[in-house]
Amino acid sequence: MGRILLVEDDESFGYILQEYLELHDFTVTLSKDGEEGLRTFQEHTFDLCLLDVMMPLKDGFTLAKEIRDLDPGMPFMFLTAKALKVDKLKGFRLGCDDYIVKPIDQELLIARIKALIKRTNQDTVANNRSYHIGKYHFDFNNQLLSIGDQAQRLTEKEAKILQLLCENKHEVLDRSKALKHVWGKSDFFNRKSMDVFIHKLRQYLKADPAVQIVNVHGKGFVLQDQEVH
C-alpha cells in the first residue's frame, strides 16, 4: 500500500498508530524523535512522512524542512496537538500536504493518507524518472540499470547518486550537494563512502565505453555520454 515514516515522541500513541496503519497494509517505520527520524529517512525509502511537531532534540517543523531539502518531492503530514492558526500556517508554509490536529479520526487519517499517496504516485508516473545513458537504460523508481538483456539492481544510494549525475549530465555535479542530498551532510567519512559508490557505478557502466564518470578535482563529478543517438 505504501511505506510510511512515522515520527512521534509519544511512545504509546506511536505504537498504537503504527499498528493501526499496518492493519491497513501500510509498511510503517516508527522513530521517537526528530534526529532519529532524519537518520531513518536518509537510510530508507518512503512514500510519505507523518510528523509530530512537538518533539525532543528536533521539532517536526525543523525535521520537515530538512526532509524537503533532501527530497523536495517527499509528501508529509503533521499530526499534532498544536491547533493554533499560526502553527497551521507555519506547517503549510513549509509545504506540508496536510495538517491534522490530535485527537485524530483514524478512518479519516487513512483516507487522507491513501489519497495523498495515490496523488503522489500519479505525479511520479507523469514525471520522467527513467534515463538513457549511452546504451544503458536507468529506471530510477525500480533502481534498475540495464543494457541489452543484462540488468543490475542498484542500492538506494547508488540510484540516488546516478540520478543526480543523470540530471546534471555533461555538467559538474557538486560533491557537497550530492553528499547533502544522499547522506544528509558532507563530512570526511561520507566523502570516502561516496568515492566507493562512484567506483561501483563506474564498474556497472563499463560495458559502454562512451559513458564515463569523470572526476573534477576539488569540485565533483561529471557524467559524460558520448553515444550518438
C-alpha positions as CSV (number, residue, x, y, z in Angstrom):
1,M,0.0,0.0,0.0
2,G,2.8,2.4,0.9
3,R,5.9,3.0,3.1
4,I,5.4,5.5,5.9
5,L,7.9,7.2,8.2
6,L,6.1,8.0,11.4
7,V,8.0,10.3,13.8
8,E,6.2,10.5,17.2
9,D,7.7,11.0,20.6
10,D,4.6,9.7,22.5
11,E,5.6,6.1,22.6
12,S,2.1,4.7,23.4
13,F,0.4,6.7,20.7
14,G,3.2,6.0,18.2
15,Y,2.9,2.2,18.7
16,I,-0.9,2.3,18.5
17,L,-0.9,4.4,15.3
18,Q,1.8,2.2,13.8
19,E,-0.3,-1.0,14.4
20,Y,-3.4,0.7,13.1
21,L,-1.7,1.7,9.9
22,E,-0.1,-1.7,9.4
23,L,-3.6,-3.3,9.7
24,H,-4.4,-1.3,6.6
25,D,-1.4,-2.7,4.7
26,F,1.0,0.2,5.2
27,T,4.6,-0.5,6.0
28,V,5.5,1.8,8.9
29,T,8.8,2.7,10.4
30,L,8.5,4.5,13.8
31,S,11.1,7.0,15.1
32,K,10.8,8.5,18.6
33,D,12.3,12.0,17.9
34,G,13.3,14.3,15.1
35,E,17.0,13.3,15.0
36,E,16.2,9.6,14.8
37,G,13.6,10.4,12.2
38,L,16.1,12.2,9.9
39,R,18.6,9.4,10.2
40,T,15.9,6.9,9.3
41,F,14.7,9.0,6.3
42,Q,18.3,9.1,5.0
43,E,18.7,5.3,5.3
44,H,15.4,4.1,3.8
45,T,12.9,4.9,1.1
46,F,9.4,6.2,2.0
47,D,6.2,7.3,0.2
48,L,5.0,9.6,3.0
49,C,6.2,11.1,6.3
50,L,3.8,11.6,9.3
51,L,5.4,14.0,11.7
52,D,4.6,15.2,15.2
53,V,5.5,18.8,15.8
54,M,6.5,19.0,19.5
55,M,9.4,16.5,19.9
56,P,12.7,16.5,21.7
57,L,16.1,17.1,20.0
58,K,14.5,18.3,16.8
59,D,10.9,19.6,16.4
60,G,8.7,18.5,13.5
61,F,8.9,21.8,11.6
62,T,12.7,21.6,11.6
63,L,12.6,18.0,10.5
64,A,10.1,18.7,7.7
65,K,12.4,21.4,6.3
66,E,15.4,19.1,6.4
67,I,13.4,16.3,4.7
68,R,12.3,18.7,2.0
69,D,15.9,19.9,1.5
70,L,16.9,16.2,0.9
71,D,13.9,15.3,-1.2
72,P,11.7,18.2,-2.4
73,G,9.0,15.9,-3.7
74,M,8.5,14.0,-0.5
75,P,4.9,14.3,0.8
76,F,4.4,14.9,4.5
77,M,1.7,15.4,7.0
78,F,1.7,16.9,10.5
79,L,-0.1,15.1,13.3
80,T,0.0,17.4,16.3
81,A,-1.8,18.9,19.3
82,K,-0.8,22.4,18.1
83,A,-4.1,23.7,17.0
84,L,-3.4,27.4,16.7
85,K,-3.9,29.1,13.4
86,V,-0.3,30.4,13.4
87,D,1.0,26.8,13.8
88,K,-1.1,25.6,10.9
89,L,0.0,28.4,8.7
90,K,3.6,27.6,9.5
91,G,3.1,24.0,8.6
92,F,1.6,24.8,5.2
93,R,4.3,27.4,4.5
94,L,6.8,24.6,5.0
95,G,5.0,22.7,2.3
96,C,3.0,20.1,4.2
97,D,0.3,18.3,2.4
98,D,-2.0,18.1,5.4
99,Y,-2.2,19.3,9.0
100,I,-4.2,17.1,11.3
101,V,-4.9,18.1,14.9
102,K,-5.0,15.4,17.7
103,P,-7.1,13.6,18.7
104,I,-7.3,12.2,15.2
105,D,-10.1,10.4,13.5
106,Q,-8.3,7.2,12.4
107,E,-10.6,6.4,9.5
108,L,-10.3,10.0,8.1
109,L,-6.5,9.7,8.5
110,I,-6.4,6.5,6.5
111,A,-8.5,8.1,3.7
112,R,-6.2,11.2,3.6
113,I,-3.1,9.1,3.5
114,K,-4.4,6.9,0.7
115,A,-5.5,9.9,-1.3
116,L,-2.1,11.6,-0.8
117,I,0.0,8.6,-1.8
118,K,-2.2,7.9,-4.8
119,R,-1.8,11.5,-6.0
120,T,1.9,11.5,-5.4
121,N,2.3,8.2,-7.3
122,Q,0.3,9.6,-10.2
123,D,2.6,12.7,-10.2
124,T,5.6,10.4,-10.2
125,V,4.4,8.4,-13.1
126,A,3.8,11.6,-15.0
127,N,7.3,12.7,-14.3
128,N,10.2,11.2,-16.3
129,R,12.2,9.2,-13.8
130,S,13.9,7.0,-16.3
131,Y,17.1,7.9,-18.2
132,H,19.1,6.8,-21.2
133,I,22.9,6.7,-20.6
134,G,24.6,5.7,-23.7
135,K,23.4,2.1,-24.4
136,Y,22.1,1.8,-20.9
137,H,18.6,2.4,-19.5
138,F,18.2,3.6,-15.9
139,D,14.9,3.1,-14.2
140,F,15.2,5.2,-11.0
141,N,11.9,4.1,-9.5
142,N,12.8,0.5,-9.6
143,Q,16.6,1.1,-9.0
144,L,17.4,-0.9,-12.2
145,L,20.3,-0.2,-14.6
146,S,20.1,-2.3,-17.8
147,I,22.0,-2.8,-21.0
148,G,20.7,-5.3,-23.6
149,D,19.4,-8.3,-21.7
150,Q,21.6,-7.7,-18.6
151,A,20.3,-5.8,-15.6
152,Q,21.9,-4.6,-12.4
153,R,19.8,-3.8,-9.3
154,L,21.2,-0.7,-7.6
155,T,21.1,0.1,-3.9
156,E,19.1,3.1,-2.8
157,K,22.2,5.3,-2.5
158,E,23.7,4.1,-5.8
159,A,20.4,5.0,-7.5
160,K,20.2,8.5,-5.9
161,I,23.8,9.3,-7.0
162,L,23.2,8.1,-10.5
163,Q,20.0,10.1,-10.8
164,L,21.8,13.2,-9.7
165,L,24.5,12.5,-12.3
166,C,21.8,12.0,-15.0
167,E,20.0,15.2,-14.0
168,N,23.3,17.1,-14.4
169,K,24.7,15.1,-17.4
170,H,27.7,16.8,-19.0
171,E,27.8,19.3,-16.1
172,V,29.6,19.2,-12.8
173,L,27.7,17.6,-10.0
174,D,28.9,19.4,-6.9
175,R,30.2,16.9,-4.4
176,S,28.9,18.7,-1.4
177,K,25.4,19.0,-3.0
178,A,25.4,15.3,-3.7
179,L,26.5,14.4,-0.2
180,K,23.8,16.5,1.5
181,H,21.2,15.1,-0.8
182,V,22.1,11.4,-0.3
183,W,23.8,11.3,3.1
184,G,22.4,14.4,4.7
185,K,25.7,16.0,5.4
186,S,29.2,16.4,4.0
187,D,32.0,15.1,6.2
188,F,35.2,13.0,5.7
189,F,33.6,9.6,6.2
190,N,30.7,10.3,3.8
191,R,33.1,11.7,1.2
192,K,35.1,8.4,1.4
193,S,31.8,6.5,1.2
194,M,30.7,8.4,-1.9
195,D,34.0,7.6,-3.6
196,V,33.2,3.9,-3.1
197,F,29.8,4.3,-4.6
198,I,31.2,6.3,-7.6
199,H,33.7,3.4,-8.2
200,K,30.8,0.9,-8.2
201,L,28.8,2.9,-10.7
202,R,31.8,3.1,-13.0
203,Q,32.0,-0.7,-12.8
204,Y,28.3,-1.0,-13.7
205,L,28.7,1.3,-16.6
206,K,31.9,-0.1,-18.1
207,A,30.2,-2.1,-20.8
208,D,29.7,1.1,-22.8
209,P,33.0,3.0,-23.3
210,A,31.1,6.0,-24.5
211,V,29.9,6.5,-20.9
212,Q,32.3,7.8,-18.2
213,I,32.0,9.4,-14.8
214,V,34.9,11.9,-14.7
215,N,36.4,13.4,-11.5
216,V,36.7,17.2,-11.5
217,H,39.3,18.0,-8.9
218,G,38.0,20.0,-6.0
219,K,34.5,20.2,-7.4
220,G,32.8,16.9,-8.0
221,F,31.9,14.6,-10.9
222,V,30.6,14.8,-14.5
223,L,28.6,12.1,-16.2
224,Q,29.8,12.1,-19.9
225,D,27.7,10.3,-22.5
226,Q,29.3,10.4,-26.0
227,E,26.8,7.9,-27.5
228,V,25.3,9.2,-30.8
229,H,21.5,8.6,-30.8
